[in-house]
């Protein structure tokens, strides 16, 4: 899904991360809180990330994990 719709990725910076949820300040000015269903322990505050809302994926450095809007 993500590969067939690459323009749907939203870029942003992590403003809060607690291991199960991640709050991202998107470059559009919006903020989204995501429930992470994978390895979120390595996602740190101020880290640049990309979120694909259609495929429900969060990409952060070497991590690609499932993330759903909370």
N, CA, C and O atoms as CSV, one atom per row, in Angstrom:
chain,resi,resn,atom,element,x,y,z
A,1,UNK,N,N,0.825,-1.182,0.000
A,1,UNK,CA,C,0.000,0.000,0.000
A,1,UNK,C,C,0.874,1.252,0.000
A,1,UNK,O,O,0.631,2.166,-0.788
A,2,UNK,N,N,1.876,1.311,0.860
A,2,UNK,CA,C,2.734,2.492,0.940
A,2,UNK,C,C,3.549,2.673,-0.332
A,2,UNK,O,O,3.749,3.800,-0.786
A,3,UNK,N,N,4.017,1.579,-0.906
A,3,UNK,CA,C,4.823,1.662,-2.126
A,3,UNK,C,C,3.992,2.136,-3.319
A,3,UNK,O,O,4.510,2.810,-4.210
A,4,UNK,N,N,2.719,1.788,-3.335
A,4,UNK,CA,C,1.880,2.198,-4.456
A,4,UNK,C,C,1.331,3.611,-4.295
A,4,UNK,O,O,0.757,4.158,-5.237
A,5,UNK,N,N,1.495,4.206,-3.126
A,5,UNK,CA,C,1.020,5.572,-2.882
A,5,UNK,C,C,2.070,6.361,-2.104
A,5,UNK,O,O,1.832,6.748,-0.960
A,6,UNK,N,N,3.231,6.602,-2.718
A,6,UNK,CA,C,4.325,7.255,-1.985
A,6,UNK,C,C,4.053,8.707,-1.601
A,6,UNK,O,O,4.700,9.221,-0.689
A,7,UNK,N,N,3.135,9.373,-2.256
A,7,UNK,CA,C,2.873,10.779,-1.923
A,7,UNK,C,C,2.029,10.946,-0.661
A,7,UNK,O,O,1.797,12.071,-0.217
A,8,UNK,N,N,1.569,9.839,-0.082
A,8,UNK,CA,C,0.730,9.919,1.115
A,8,UNK,C,C,1.530,10.006,2.411
A,8,UNK,O,O,0.941,10.188,3.476
A,9,UNK,N,N,2.869,9.879,2.350
A,9,UNK,CA,C,3.687,9.981,3.562
A,9,UNK,C,C,3.611,11.390,4.128
A,9,UNK,O,O,3.651,12.362,3.374
A,10,UNK,N,N,3.501,11.514,5.460
A,10,UNK,CA,C,3.521,12.787,6.160
A,10,UNK,C,C,4.810,12.859,6.951
A,10,UNK,O,O,5.104,11.952,7.729
A,11,UNK,N,N,5.585,13.916,6.771
A,11,UNK,CA,C,6.850,14.088,7.487
A,11,UNK,C,C,6.625,14.924,8.744
A,11,UNK,O,O,5.767,15.807,8.774
A,12,UNK,N,N,7.407,14.631,9.778
A,12,UNK,CA,C,7.289,15.399,11.011
A,12,UNK,C,C,8.400,15.076,11.993
A,12,UNK,O,O,9.334,14.334,11.686
A,13,UNK,N,N,8.276,15.650,13.179
A,13,UNK,CA,C,9.236,15.436,14.271
A,13,UNK,C,C,8.498,14.895,15.487
A,13,UNK,O,O,7.389,15.337,15.789
A,14,UNK,N,N,9.102,13.951,16.177
A,14,UNK,CA,C,8.515,13.373,17.380
A,14,UNK,C,C,8.587,14.406,18.503
A,14,UNK,O,O,9.655,14.946,18.791
A,15,UNK,N,N,7.441,14.677,19.133
A,15,UNK,CA,C,7.415,15.605,20.266
A,15,UNK,C,C,7.180,14.882,21.585
A,15,UNK,O,O,7.411,15.449,22.653
A,16,UNK,N,N,6.719,13.625,21.518
A,16,UNK,CA,C,6.544,12.816,22.720
A,16,UNK,C,C,6.546,11.349,22.318
A,16,UNK,O,O,5.961,10.976,21.300
A,17,UNK,N,N,7.203,10.520,23.117
A,17,UNK,CA,C,7.248,9.074,22.863
A,17,UNK,C,C,7.361,8.358,24.198
A,17,UNK,O,O,8.231,8.679,25.009
A,18,UNK,N,N,6.476,7.379,24.429
A,18,UNK,CA,C,6.526,6.661,25.706
A,18,UNK,C,C,6.638,5.144,25.545
A,18,UNK,O,O,6.453,4.411,26.516
A,19,UNK,N,N,6.932,4.671,24.358
A,19,UNK,CA,C,7.066,3.233,24.139
A,19,UNK,C,C,5.845,2.587,23.527
A,19,UNK,O,O,5.963,1.562,22.856
A,20,UNK,N,N,4.654,3.171,23.746
A,20,UNK,CA,C,3.442,2.638,23.128
A,20,UNK,C,C,2.735,3.666,22.258
A,20,UNK,O,O,2.015,3.306,21.327
A,21,UNK,N,N,2.938,4.943,22.558
A,21,UNK,CA,C,2.377,6.000,21.722
A,21,UNK,C,C,3.478,6.990,21.339
A,21,UNK,O,O,4.459,7.182,22.057
A,22,UNK,N,N,3.271,7.598,20.190
A,22,UNK,CA,C,4.202,8.604,19.684
A,22,UNK,C,C,3.375,9.788,19.207
A,22,UNK,O,O,2.416,9.610,18.456
A,23,UNK,N,N,3.731,10.982,19.630
A,23,UNK,CA,C,3.077,12.189,19.145
A,23,UNK,C,C,4.024,12.873,18.183
A,23,UNK,O,O,5.186,13.130,18.500
A,24,UNK,N,N,3.499,13.165,16.987
A,24,UNK,CA,C,4.311,13.731,15.919
A,24,UNK,C,C,3.774,15.099,15.532
A,24,UNK,O,O,2.583,15.250,15.262
A,25,UNK,N,N,4.654,16.099,15.506
A,25,UNK,CA,C,4.326,17.419,14.969
A,25,UNK,C,C,4.654,17.362,13.482
A,25,UNK,O,O,5.819,17.309,13.089
A,26,UNK,N,N,3.614,17.373,12.669
A,26,UNK,CA,C,3.806,17.274,11.228
A,26,UNK,C,C,4.305,18.595,10.650
A,26,UNK,O,O,4.073,19.659,11.223
A,27,UNK,N,N,4.978,18.520,9.534
A,27,UNK,CA,C,5.491,19.738,8.898
A,27,UNK,C,C,4.372,20.640,8.396
A,27,UNK,O,O,4.615,21.804,8.081
A,28,UNK,N,N,3.148,20.121,8.316
A,28,UNK,CA,C,1.992,20.916,7.913
A,28,UNK,C,C,1.486,21.795,9.048
A,28,UNK,O,O,0.661,22.682,8.828
A,29,UNK,N,N,1.986,21.549,10.283
A,29,UNK,CA,C,1.540,22.295,11.449
A,29,UNK,C,C,0.583,21.507,12.329
A,29,UNK,O,O,0.335,21.896,13.470
A,30,UNK,N,N,0.044,20.412,11.823
A,30,UNK,CA,C,-0.859,19.565,12.605
A,30,UNK,C,C,-0.046,18.654,13.521
A,30,UNK,O,O,1.160,18.481,13.341
A,31,UNK,N,N,-0.724,18.083,14.496
A,31,UNK,CA,C,-0.120,17.118,15.402
A,31,UNK,C,C,-0.960,15.850,15.374
A,31,UNK,O,O,-2.189,15.913,15.357
A,32,UNK,N,N,-0.298,14.703,15.369
A,32,UNK,CA,C,-1.002,13.426,15.377
A,32,UNK,C,C,-0.397,12.523,16.443
A,32,UNK,O,O,0.824,12.429,16.570
A,33,UNK,N,N,-1.264,11.857,17.210
A,33,UNK,CA,C,-0.824,10.888,18.205
A,33,UNK,C,C,-1.091,9.502,17.649
A,33,UNK,O,O,-2.190,9.207,17.182
A,34,UNK,N,N,-0.069,8.654,17.706
A,34,UNK,CA,C,-0.136,7.327,17.106
A,34,UNK,C,C,0.074,6.249,18.148
A,34,UNK,O,O,0.947,6.375,19.007
A,35,UNK,N,N,-0.721,5.186,18.079
A,35,UNK,CA,C,-0.482,3.987,18.881
A,35,UNK,C,C,0.451,3.109,18.069
A,35,UNK,O,O,0.123,2.734,16.943
A,36,UNK,N,N,1.585,2.783,18.610
A,36,UNK,CA,C,2.592,2.007,17.888
A,36,UNK,C,C,2.430,0.536,18.251
A,36,UNK,O,O,2.370,0.175,19.426
A,37,UNK,N,N,2.360,-0.310,17.218
A,37,UNK,CA,C,2.128,-1.738,17.409
A,37,UNK,C,C,3.390,-2.511,17.052
A,37,UNK,O,O,3.319,-3.594,16.471
A,38,UNK,N,N,4.518,-1.966,17.394
A,38,UNK,CA,C,5.788,-2.603,17.075
A,38,UNK,C,C,6.881,-1.996,17.922
A,38,UNK,O,O,6.604,-1.451,18.990
A,39,UNK,N,N,8.105,-2.077,17.471
A,39,UNK,CA,C,9.227,-1.570,18.277
A,39,UNK,C,C,9.274,-0.045,18.328
A,39,UNK,O,O,9.815,0.599,17.429
A,40,UNK,N,N,8.702,0.525,19.388
A,40,UNK,CA,C,8.692,1.982,19.529
A,40,UNK,C,C,9.735,2.461,20.526
A,40,UNK,O,O,9.945,3.666,20.666
A,41,UNK,N,N,10.386,1.547,21.215
A,41,UNK,CA,C,11.325,1.955,22.253
A,41,UNK,C,C,12.510,2.725,21.703
A,41,UNK,O,O,13.144,3.478,22.443
A,42,UNK,N,N,12.824,2.562,20.441
A,42,UNK,CA,C,13.957,3.256,19.845
A,42,UNK,C,C,13.587,4.602,19.232
A,42,UNK,O,O,14.456,5.297,18.707
A,43,UNK,N,N,12.320,4.980,19.290
A,43,UNK,CA,C,11.890,6.256,18.732
A,43,UNK,C,C,12.059,7.323,19.811
A,43,UNK,O,O,11.517,7.197,20.908
A,44,UNK,N,N,12.814,8.371,19.492
A,44,UNK,CA,C,13.157,9.390,20.483
A,44,UNK,C,C,12.541,10.744,20.137
A,44,UNK,O,O,12.258,11.032,18.974
A,45,UNK,N,N,12.341,11.561,21.153
A,45,UNK,CA,C,11.856,12.926,20.974
A,45,UNK,C,C,12.842,13.691,20.087
A,45,UNK,O,O,14.055,13.529,20.221
A,46,UNK,N,N,12.331,14.503,19.204
A,46,UNK,CA,C,13.067,15.328,18.231
A,46,UNK,C,C,13.536,14.548,17.012
A,46,UNK,O,O,14.177,15.117,16.129
A,47,UNK,N,N,13.231,13.264,16.947
A,47,UNK,CA,C,13.634,12.448,15.802
A,47,UNK,C,C,12.712,12.716,14.616
A,47,UNK,O,O,11.495,12.776,14.790
A,48,UNK,N,N,13.269,12.880,13.413
A,48,UNK,CA,C,12.433,13.021,12.223
A,48,UNK,C,C,11.815,11.676,11.862
A,48,UNK,O,O,12.482,10.642,11.898
A,49,UNK,N,N,10.526,11.706,11.514
A,49,UNK,CA,C,9.811,10.491,11.158
A,49,UNK,C,C,8.918,10.759,9.951
A,49,UNK,O,O,8.715,11.904,9.547
A,50,UNK,N,N,8.395,9.687,9.394
A,50,UNK,CA,C,7.399,9.784,8.334
A,50,UNK,C,C,6.263,8.837,8.683
A,50,UNK,O,O,6.502,7.702,9.096
A,51,UNK,N,N,5.027,9.298,8.519
A,51,UNK,CA,C,3.836,8.499,8.832
A,51,UNK,C,C,2.996,8.348,7.576
A,51,UNK,O,O,2.739,9.324,6.872
A,52,UNK,N,N,2.572,7.126,7.299
A,52,UNK,CA,C,1.706,6.842,6.157
A,52,UNK,C,C,0.336,6.452,6.709
A,52,UNK,O,O,0.152,5.309,7.128
A,53,UNK,N,N,-0.637,7.382,6.719
A,53,UNK,CA,C,-1.922,7.109,7.355
A,53,UNK,C,C,-2.747,6.027,6.662
A,53,UNK,O,O,-3.543,5.355,7.319
A,54,UNK,N,N,-2.581,5.845,5.377
A,54,UNK,CA,C,-3.357,4.830,4.655
A,54,UNK,C,C,-2.825,3.431,4.977
A,54,UNK,O,O,-3.604,2.522,5.262
A,55,UNK,N,N,-1.512,3.259,4.931
A,55,UNK,CA,C,-0.898,1.962,5.224
A,55,UNK,C,C,-0.666,1.758,6.725
A,55,UNK,O,O,-0.290,0.665,7.151
A,56,UNK,N,N,-0.885,2.793,7.517
A,56,UNK,CA,C,-0.669,2.778,8.961
A,56,UNK,C,C,0.752,2.335,9.312
A,56,UNK,O,O,0.962,1.398,10.082
A,57,UNK,N,N,1.721,3.042,8.719
A,57,UNK,CA,C,3.134,2.766,8.956
A,57,UNK,C,C,3.831,4.005,9.496
A,57,UNK,O,O,3.503,5.130,9.120
A,58,UNK,N,N,4.793,3.787,10.379
A,58,UNK,CA,C,5.637,4.853,10.894
A,58,UNK,C,C,7.075,4.474,10.601
A,58,UNK,O,O,7.530,3.387,10.957
A,59,UNK,N,N,7.783,5.379,9.951
A,59,UNK,CA,C,9.189,5.150,9.620
A,59,UNK,C,C,10.033,6.120,10.423
A,59,UNK,O,O,9.854,7.335,10.347
A,60,UNK,N,N,10.969,5.555,11.206
A,60,UNK,CA,C,11.867,6.362,12.026
A,60,UNK,C,C,13.248,5.723,11.958
A,60,UNK,O,O,13.428,4.594,12.414
A,61,UNK,N,N,14.206,6.415,11.407
A,61,UNK,CA,C,15.572,5.922,11.181
A,61,UNK,C,C,15.531,4.519,10.579
A,61,UNK,O,O,15.103,4.378,9.434
A,62,UNK,N,N,15.944,3.499,11.277
A,62,UNK,CA,C,15.974,2.147,10.717
A,62,UNK,C,C,14.725,1.347,11.067
A,62,UNK,O,O,14.657,0.156,10.762
A,63,UNK,N,N,13.734,1.976,11.704
A,63,UNK,CA,C,12.526,1.282,12.151
A,63,UNK,C,C,11.365,1.563,11.209
A,63,UNK,O,O,11.115,2.714,10.849
A,64,UNK,N,N,10.662,0.520,10.812
A,64,UNK,CA,C,9.404,0.651,10.086
A,64,UNK,C,C,8.402,-0.192,10.864
A,64,UNK,O,O,8.541,-1.413,10.940
A,65,UNK,N,N,7.396,0.454,11.441
A,65,UNK,CA,C,6.476,-0.239,12.327
A,65,UNK,C,C,5.044,0.171,12.044
A,65,UNK,O,O,4.793,1.208,11.430
A,66,UNK,N,N,4.119,-0.642,12.491
A,66,UNK,CA,C,2.691,-0.319,12.358
A,66,UNK,C,C,2.320,0.742,13.385
A,66,UNK,O,O,2.703,0.650,14.551
A,67,UNK,N,N,1.569,1.755,12.943
A,67,UNK,CA,C,1.126,2.826,13.837
A,67,UNK,C,C,-0.258,3.278,13.416
A,67,UNK,O,O,-0.502,3.580,12.248
A,68,UNK,N,N,-1.158,3.320,14.384
A,68,UNK,CA,C,-2.536,3.722,14.114
A,68,UNK,C,C,-2.849,4.999,14.883
A,68,UNK,O,O,-2.406,5.181,16.017
A,69,UNK,N,N,-3.616,5.876,14.254
A,69,UNK,CA,C,-4.017,7.117,14.928
A,69,UNK,C,C,-4.776,6.769,16.206
A,69,UNK,O,O,-5.695,5.950,16.197
A,70,UNK,N,N,-4.375,7.403,17.299
A,70,UNK,CA,C,-4.989,7.116,18.604
A,70,UNK,C,C,-6.242,7.946,18.784
A,70,UNK,O,O,-6.903,7.849,19.818
